Amino acid sequence: MHLVHALETAPQPWRNGTGKTRQIAVGPHDDGEPGWRISLADIDKAGPFSSFPGKQRIFTVAEGELAVLTVGGREHAVERNRPLRFDGGAETSCTLPTGSVRALNVFTDPDRFSAGLLVVELSRKQPLQLADGHVLVLLKGIASVRSDAEDVELSAYDAVLDAGGCTVSGRGFAALISIMDV
């Protein structure tokens, strides 16, 4: 089991320089490009998103109420905990009608990987079983991860990787991300 404290990682500028992101996890590289990447972005003002040609993207508002994305000319109102999948190379801009948001992003090279993201409500009575290929990011609340060797407490935006066979219990919401070879 590997734990990442996303809020403790150094923010990096977006490709277009208009915002900052924190990398949570990155998959294998091919020709210098990662096969997949999970990151957490703080979006404080309206504007364009960086372009990621040849990538699929899943965008999820993790904190805040609403982000309105215009992707390839089509508008999408993205509410908290409602993932939106789109072409990372499409011209994309964002407005923030209810204020700043924090967004969880999953990028994949569709020739090598596919990804799914499901926001789940955590329970102490019914622990969530993680499988190989799962990444769990705590979005809100408190939780603990139990493995054969240890129990680890999670705080908001902590991520658990390489945790096949572990169980997660708590109170709150988490993003359960599946990364699969194609």
C-alpha positions as CSV (number, residue, x, y, z in Angstrom):
1,M,0.0,0.0,0.0
2,H,1.3,3.4,-0.9
3,L,-0.2,6.6,0.5
4,V,0.0,10.1,-1.1
5,H,-0.9,13.2,0.8
6,A,-2.0,15.3,-2.2
7,L,-2.2,18.6,-0.3
8,E,1.4,18.2,0.8
9,T,2.8,17.8,-2.7
10,A,4.2,20.9,-4.4
11,P,1.8,22.6,-6.8
12,Q,3.0,22.7,-10.4
13,P,1.9,25.2,-13.1
14,W,-0.6,24.1,-15.7
15,R,0.8,23.6,-19.2
16,N,-0.9,26.9,-20.2
17,G,0.3,28.7,-17.0
18,T,-3.1,29.9,-15.9
19,G,-3.5,27.6,-12.8
20,K,-1.8,25.1,-10.5
21,T,-2.2,21.4,-10.0
22,R,-0.8,18.7,-7.6
23,Q,0.1,15.4,-9.1
24,I,-1.2,12.4,-7.1
25,A,-0.1,9.5,-9.2
26,V,1.4,8.8,-12.7
27,G,1.5,5.6,-14.7
28,P,4.2,4.2,-16.9
29,H,5.9,6.4,-19.5
30,D,6.2,5.8,-23.2
31,D,8.3,8.2,-25.3
32,G,8.4,10.6,-22.4
33,E,4.6,10.7,-21.9
34,P,2.8,9.0,-19.0
35,G,0.2,6.4,-19.8
36,W,-2.0,7.8,-17.1
37,R,-2.0,10.6,-14.6
38,I,-4.2,11.6,-11.6
39,S,-4.0,15.2,-10.3
40,L,-5.8,17.7,-8.1
41,A,-6.3,21.2,-9.5
42,D,-7.4,24.4,-7.8
43,I,-9.5,26.5,-10.1
44,D,-9.9,30.1,-8.8
45,K,-10.9,31.9,-12.0
46,A,-12.6,31.4,-15.3
47,G,-10.5,30.6,-18.3
48,P,-9.1,28.1,-20.7
49,F,-7.9,24.6,-19.8
50,S,-4.6,23.2,-20.9
51,S,-4.8,21.0,-24.0
52,F,-3.8,17.3,-23.8
53,P,-4.0,16.0,-27.3
54,G,-4.3,12.2,-27.6
55,K,-5.5,11.9,-24.0
56,Q,-8.9,11.1,-22.5
57,R,-9.8,13.1,-19.4
58,I,-12.2,12.6,-16.5
59,F,-12.9,15.9,-14.6
60,T,-14.7,15.8,-11.2
61,V,-15.5,18.8,-9.0
62,A,-14.3,17.6,-5.6
63,E,-14.8,20.8,-3.6
64,G,-17.0,23.7,-4.4
65,E,-20.4,23.5,-6.1
66,L,-20.2,23.9,-9.8
67,A,-17.9,24.3,-12.8
68,V,-19.3,25.0,-16.2
69,L,-17.1,23.5,-18.9
70,T,-17.3,24.3,-22.6
71,V,-15.7,21.4,-24.4
72,G,-15.5,21.6,-28.2
73,G,-18.2,24.3,-28.2
74,R,-20.6,22.3,-26.0
75,E,-21.5,23.4,-22.5
76,H,-21.5,21.0,-19.5
77,A,-22.6,22.0,-16.0
78,V,-20.4,19.8,-13.8
79,E,-21.7,19.5,-10.2
80,R,-19.7,18.3,-7.3
81,N,-19.0,14.5,-7.4
82,R,-20.4,14.1,-10.9
83,P,-17.5,13.1,-13.2
84,L,-17.4,14.3,-16.8
85,R,-15.3,12.4,-19.4
86,F,-14.1,14.2,-22.5
87,D,-11.3,14.4,-25.1
88,G,-8.3,16.0,-23.5
89,G,-7.3,17.6,-26.8
90,A,-10.6,19.4,-27.2
91,E,-10.7,23.2,-26.8
92,T,-12.0,23.5,-23.2
93,S,-12.8,26.5,-21.0
94,C,-14.3,26.9,-17.6
95,T,-16.6,29.4,-15.8
96,L,-17.2,29.3,-12.1
97,P,-20.8,30.6,-11.4
98,T,-20.7,29.7,-7.7
99,G,-17.0,30.4,-7.0
100,S,-13.7,28.5,-6.9
101,V,-13.5,24.7,-7.2
102,R,-11.0,22.0,-6.6
103,A,-11.1,19.3,-9.3
104,L,-9.8,15.8,-9.5
105,N,-8.5,14.9,-13.0
106,V,-7.7,11.6,-14.5
107,F,-5.8,11.5,-17.8
108,T,-5.2,8.4,-19.9
109,D,-3.6,7.5,-23.2
110,P,-6.5,5.6,-24.7
111,D,-4.2,3.5,-26.8
112,R,-2.7,2.0,-23.7
113,F,-5.1,2.5,-20.8
114,S,-8.7,3.2,-19.9
115,A,-10.0,4.6,-16.7
116,G,-13.2,4.8,-14.7
117,L,-14.1,7.1,-11.8
118,L,-16.9,6.4,-9.4
119,V,-17.7,8.6,-6.4
120,V,-18.7,6.4,-3.5
121,E,-20.1,7.1,-0.1
122,L,-18.0,5.5,2.6
123,S,-19.5,3.5,5.6
124,R,-18.0,2.1,8.8
125,K,-20.5,-0.8,8.6
126,Q,-19.7,-1.8,5.1
127,P,-16.0,-1.4,4.3
128,L,-15.0,-0.9,0.6
129,Q,-12.8,-3.6,-0.8
130,L,-10.0,-2.3,-3.0
131,A,-8.6,-4.4,-5.9
132,D,-5.4,-4.2,-7.9
133,G,-5.6,-1.2,-10.3
134,H,-7.7,0.9,-7.9
135,V,-6.7,4.3,-6.7
136,L,-8.8,5.8,-3.9
137,V,-8.9,9.5,-3.2
138,L,-10.7,10.7,-0.1
139,L,-12.8,13.7,-1.2
140,K,-14.6,14.6,2.1
141,G,-14.8,13.1,5.6
142,I,-12.6,10.8,7.5
143,A,-11.6,7.2,6.7
144,S,-9.1,4.5,7.4
145,V,-7.4,1.9,5.2
146,R,-6.8,-1.6,6.7
147,S,-4.3,-4.0,5.3
148,D,-2.9,-7.2,6.7
149,A,0.0,-5.2,8.1
150,E,-1.4,-1.9,9.2
151,D,-4.3,0.6,9.6
152,V,-3.8,4.1,8.1
153,E,-5.9,7.1,8.8
154,L,-6.8,9.3,5.8
155,S,-7.5,13.0,5.6
156,A,-9.1,14.9,2.8
157,Y,-7.4,14.4,-0.6
158,D,-5.2,11.6,0.7
159,A,-4.8,8.9,-2.0
160,V,-4.2,5.2,-1.6
161,L,-2.4,3.3,-4.4
162,D,-1.2,-0.3,-4.7
163,A,-3.8,-1.3,-2.2
164,G,-5.3,-4.5,-3.7
165,G,-6.9,-6.5,-0.9
166,C,-7.1,-3.5,1.5
167,T,-10.4,-2.3,2.9
168,V,-11.6,1.3,3.4
169,S,-14.2,2.4,6.0
170,G,-15.2,5.8,7.3
171,R,-17.7,8.6,6.9
172,G,-17.6,10.7,3.8
173,F,-17.1,10.4,0.0
174,A,-14.2,9.1,-2.0
175,A,-13.3,8.8,-5.7
176,L,-12.6,5.2,-6.6
177,I,-10.5,5.2,-9.8
178,S,-9.9,2.1,-11.9
179,I,-7.0,2.1,-14.3
180,M,-7.0,-0.8,-16.8
181,D,-4.7,-1.8,-19.7
182,V,-6.4,-1.9,-23.0
